[in-house]
Amino acid sequence: MKEFMIEATIPTEWTKNFIGKIPEQKEMLEDLVDEGKLEFYSLALDRSKLWMLIKAEDEQEVEEILAEFPIYDEMEFEIINLMFARSSSKVMASFSLN
């Protein structure tokens, strides 16, 4: 698996249609995190940019993932193939009480 940084440009003027798609978009991002395809996502304070780190076999797979986004048609995406990505965040393993 390769890692790709995605810089998404968010429209400056939000339509009702765009706003209506945001809950579905957030849910999709969380699903991708749960599946291990999305390492992180981060939104600029002014809501102009969204950054994501996606794990995929190639750029075509990244494009296929992005094309499924409910807000895909209203944003511009730049895909950057990374040499590596490192994070200091520590993830705690989940466990079951059963």
NUTOR-25381 format. One line per 3 residues: number of its first residue (from 1); their letters; for each residue x, y, z of N, C-alpha, C. Coordinates in Angstrom, 1 decimal. Layout:
N
NUM	A	X Y Z X Y Z X Y Z ~ ...;
END
This chain:
98
1	MKE	0.8 -1.2 0.0 0.0 0.0 0.0 0.9 1.2 0.0 ~ 0.5 2.2 -0.8 1.1 3.5 -0.8 0.3 4.5 -0.1 ~ 0.9 5.6 0.3 0.2 6.7 1.0 0.1 7.9 0.1;
4	FMI	-1.1 8.5 0.1 -1.3 9.7 -0.8 -1.9 10.8 0.1 ~ -1.3 12.0 -0.1 -1.9 13.2 0.6 -2.8 13.8 -0.4 ~ -4.0 14.1 0.1 -5.0 14.8 -0.7 -5.3 16.2 -0.2;
7	EAT	-5.2 17.2 -1.0 -5.6 18.5 -0.6 -6.8 18.8 -1.4 ~ -7.9 19.0 -0.7 -9.2 19.3 -1.3 -9.5 20.8 -1.1 ~ -9.9 21.5 -2.1 -10.3 22.9 -2.0 -11.9 22.9 -2.0;
10	IPT	-12.3 23.5 -0.9 -13.8 23.6 -0.6 -14.3 24.9 -1.2 ~ -15.5 24.8 -1.8 -16.1 26.1 -2.4 -16.2 27.2 -1.3 ~ -16.0 28.4 -1.8 -16.1 29.5 -0.8 -17.6 29.8 -0.5;
13	EWT	-18.5 29.6 -1.4 -19.9 29.8 -1.2 -20.6 28.4 -1.1 ~ -21.2 28.1 0.0 -21.9 26.9 0.2 -23.4 26.9 -0.2 ~ -23.7 26.1 -1.1 -25.2 26.0 -1.5 -25.9 25.1 -0.5;
16	KNF	-27.2 25.2 -0.5 -28.0 24.3 0.3 -27.7 22.8 -0.1 ~ -27.5 22.6 -1.3 -27.2 21.2 -1.8 -25.9 20.7 -1.2 ~ -24.9 21.6 -1.2 -23.6 21.2 -0.6 -23.7 21.0 0.9;
19	IGK	-24.4 21.9 1.6 -24.6 21.7 3.1 -25.3 20.4 3.4 ~ -26.3 20.1 2.6 -27.1 18.9 2.8 -26.3 17.6 2.7 ~ -25.2 17.7 1.9 -24.4 16.5 1.7 -23.3 16.3 2.8;
22	IPE	-23.1 17.3 3.6 -22.0 17.2 4.6 -22.2 16.1 5.6 ~ -23.4 15.8 6.2 -23.5 14.7 7.1 -23.1 13.3 6.5 ~ -23.5 13.1 5.2 -23.2 11.9 4.5 -21.7 11.8 4.2;
25	QKE	-21.1 13.0 3.9 -19.6 13.0 3.7 -18.9 12.7 4.9 ~ -19.3 13.2 6.1 -18.6 12.9 7.3 -18.7 11.4 7.7 ~ -19.9 10.9 7.4 -20.1 9.4 7.7 -19.2 8.6 6.8;
28	MLE	-19.0 9.0 5.6 -18.2 8.3 4.6 -16.7 8.3 5.1 ~ -16.3 9.5 5.5 -14.9 9.7 6.0 -14.6 8.8 7.2 ~ -15.6 8.7 8.1 -15.4 7.8 9.3 -15.4 6.4 8.9;
31	DLV	-16.2 6.0 7.9 -16.2 4.6 7.4 -14.8 4.3 6.8 ~ -14.2 5.2 6.1 -12.9 5.0 5.5 -11.8 4.9 6.6 ~ -12.0 5.6 7.7 -11.0 5.5 8.8 -11.2 4.1 9.4;
34	DEG	-12.4 3.7 9.6 -12.7 2.4 10.2 -12.1 1.3 9.3 ~ -12.2 1.4 8.0 -11.7 0.4 7.1 -10.1 0.5 6.9 ~ -9.5 1.5 7.5 -8.0 1.6 7.4 -7.6 2.3 6.1;
37	KLE	-8.5 2.8 5.3 -8.1 3.4 4.0 -7.7 4.9 4.2 ~ -8.3 5.5 5.3 -8.1 6.9 5.6 -7.4 7.0 6.9 ~ -6.1 7.5 6.9 -5.3 7.6 8.1 -5.8 8.8 8.9;
40	FYS	-6.0 9.9 8.3 -6.5 11.1 9.0 -7.2 12.0 8.0 ~ -7.9 13.0 8.5 -8.4 14.1 7.7 -8.5 15.3 8.6 ~ -8.3 16.4 8.0 -8.1 17.7 8.8 -8.7 18.8 8.0;
43	LAL	-9.5 19.7 8.7 -10.2 20.8 8.0 -9.6 22.1 8.5 ~ -9.3 23.0 7.5 -8.7 24.3 7.9 -9.8 25.1 8.7 ~ -9.3 25.9 9.5 -10.2 26.7 10.4 -11.2 27.5 9.6;
46	DRS	-10.7 28.1 8.4 -11.6 28.9 7.6 -12.5 28.0 6.6 ~ -12.4 26.7 6.8 -13.1 25.7 6.0 -12.9 25.9 4.5 ~ -11.7 26.3 4.1 -11.3 26.4 2.7 -10.6 25.2 2.1;
49	KLW	-10.0 24.4 3.0 -9.2 23.2 2.6 -9.5 22.0 3.5 ~ -9.4 20.9 2.9 -9.5 19.6 3.6 -8.3 18.8 3.2 ~ -7.6 18.3 4.2 -6.4 17.4 3.9 -6.7 16.0 4.4;
52	MLI	-6.3 15.0 3.6 -6.5 13.6 3.9 -5.3 12.8 3.6 ~ -5.1 11.8 4.4 -4.0 10.8 4.0 -4.7 9.5 3.7 ~ -4.6 9.1 2.5 -5.3 7.9 2.0 -4.3 6.8 1.7;
55	KAE	-4.6 5.6 2.1 -3.8 4.4 1.8 -4.4 3.7 0.6 ~ -3.7 3.5 -0.5 -4.2 2.8 -1.7 -3.1 2.2 -2.5 ~ -3.5 1.3 -3.4 -2.5 0.6 -4.2 -1.9 1.6 -5.2;
58	DEQ	-2.7 2.5 -5.8 -2.2 3.5 -6.8 -3.1 4.7 -6.8 ~ -2.7 5.6 -7.7 -3.5 6.9 -7.8 -4.9 6.6 -8.3 ~ -5.0 5.7 -9.2 -6.4 5.3 -9.7 -7.3 4.9 -8.6;
61	EVE	-6.8 4.1 -7.6 -7.7 3.7 -6.5 -8.1 4.9 -5.7 ~ -7.1 5.9 -5.5 -7.4 7.1 -4.8 -8.6 7.8 -5.5 ~ -8.4 8.0 -6.8 -9.4 8.7 -7.6 -10.8 8.0 -7.5;
64	EIL	-10.8 6.7 -7.4 -12.1 5.9 -7.3 -12.7 6.2 -5.9 ~ -11.9 6.3 -4.9 -12.4 6.6 -3.5 -13.0 8.0 -3.5 ~ -12.2 8.9 -4.0 -12.7 10.3 -4.0 -14.0 10.5 -4.8;
67	AEF	-14.1 9.8 -5.9 -15.3 9.9 -6.8 -16.5 9.4 -6.1 ~ -16.4 8.6 -5.0 -17.5 8.2 -4.2 -18.0 9.2 -3.2 ~ -17.2 10.3 -3.0 -17.6 11.3 -2.0 -18.9 12.0 -2.5;
70	PIY	-19.8 12.2 -1.6 -21.0 12.9 -1.9 -20.7 14.4 -2.4 ~ -19.7 15.0 -1.9 -19.4 16.4 -2.3 -18.3 16.4 -3.4 ~ -18.0 15.3 -4.1 -17.0 15.2 -5.1 -17.1 16.3 -6.2;
73	DEM	-18.3 16.4 -6.7 -18.5 17.4 -7.8 -18.3 18.8 -7.5 ~ -18.3 19.1 -6.2 -18.3 20.5 -5.8 -16.9 20.9 -5.2 ~ -15.9 20.0 -5.3 -14.6 20.3 -4.8 -13.5 20.0 -5.8;
76	EFE	-12.4 20.6 -5.6 -11.2 20.3 -6.4 -10.2 19.5 -5.6 ~ -9.6 18.5 -6.2 -8.7 17.6 -5.4 -7.3 17.6 -6.1 ~ -6.3 17.7 -5.2 -4.9 17.5 -5.7 -4.4 16.2 -4.9;
79	IIN	-3.9 15.3 -5.7 -3.4 14.0 -5.2 -1.9 14.0 -5.2 ~ -1.2 13.8 -4.0 0.2 13.8 -3.9 0.7 12.4 -3.4 ~ 1.5 11.7 -4.2 2.0 10.5 -3.9 3.2 10.7 -2.9;
82	LMF	3.1 10.2 -1.7 4.1 10.4 -0.6 5.2 9.3 -0.6 ~ 6.4 9.8 -0.2 7.4 8.8 0.0 7.1 8.1 1.4 ~ 6.7 8.9 2.4 6.3 8.3 3.7 5.5 9.4 4.4;
85	ARS	4.8 8.9 5.4 4.1 9.8 6.4 4.3 9.2 7.8 ~ 4.6 10.1 8.7 4.8 9.6 10.1 4.0 10.5 11.0 ~ 3.5 9.9 12.0 2.6 10.6 13.0 3.1 10.3 14.4;
88	SSK	2.9 11.2 15.3 3.3 11.0 16.7 2.1 10.5 17.5 ~ 0.9 10.5 16.8 -0.3 10.1 17.6 -0.2 8.6 17.9 ~ -0.7 8.3 19.1 -0.8 6.9 19.5 -2.2 6.4 19.5;
91	VMA	-2.4 5.3 18.9 -3.7 4.7 18.8 -3.9 3.6 19.8 ~ -4.9 3.7 20.6 -5.1 2.7 21.6 -6.0 1.6 21.0 ~ -5.5 0.3 21.2 -6.3 -0.8 20.7 -7.6 -0.9 21.3;
94	SFS	-8.6 -1.2 20.6 -10.0 -1.4 21.1 -10.0 -2.8 21.7 ~ -10.9 -3.0 22.7 -11.0 -4.3 23.3 -12.5 -4.5 23.7 ~ -12.8 -5.8 23.8 -14.2 -6.1 24.1 -14.3 -6.5 25.6;
97	LN	-15.4 -6.2 26.2 -15.6 -6.5 27.6 -16.2 -7.9 27.8 ~ -16.5 -8.6 26.6 -17.1 -9.9 26.7 -16.0 -11.0 26.9;
END
